[in-house]
Amino acid sequence: MRILQRYLAIALALAVVAAIYLSLRDVPLPDRARIDRTLEETEPIQEPSEGPSFTTTIKGYTYTLTPRATYDIAGLVVSQHRGDALFNLYHQADPGNIRDVCVVWGEAITNGSYRRVTFTSGEFTCSFSWSTAITPPFRPEKASNNHLIPADAAVARQIGRIHVGDQIRMRGLLVDYRVTSGGQDVFTRRTSLTRNDTGNGACEILYVTGLTVVAPGDHLRADAGRYAWYASLVLLAALATVWLLRPPLAE
């Protein structure tokens, strides 16, 4: 029993190390040869919208959404951030924004520069960097960070299945929105209406009415860190069980 306990402890330590590594590593993006031509040839389609504001209640918060434009974008998911991530500071008061998804398209794909850029998503942000000069250069206006608010539960489930490396198409409305709770204002956010801006306020806020996976990425590789954490939990439970069931030391 004690030998089993020792082996389980070693396996747990290895699983935790693997989980940390796999969670922090960059997920390799697909080669250009695997990218659908739609993403290379199609720019985001945006048309002004004069639709009326509308409200919806999400987990006790009232959202007032004001359409600014219709929007249709196809892109490669290069990074993302979950709205329900454990250490979020601000998403807790914004449960409607369930995911931030950073995508690239067009020239960023056709010239291959996306493969030499490191993309990182944080809470409401997407950053990109590179260590050496890129030729041809990466054009930031061919990338965008999208705050996603699903139109219904079915769309929310589709958004929840997005992985880095997926090639997706999203349709809906670019919106400004105001959040209230108990009759008190919580905050207001405004969407970007151009791909050429940067910094605070440069993200698109998309009320998603439709989402299609044009081509899936390598989900097994993308989820490897999560699977390693699951394995760690199983090993921890097994180790605790063995410890509780082991016979007492002889006196």
Summary of the structure (lengths in Angstrom):
residues: 251
radius of gyration: 21.9
end to end distance: 17.7
largest distance: 82.7
contacts: 728
relative contact order: 0.20
helix: 31%
strand: 35%
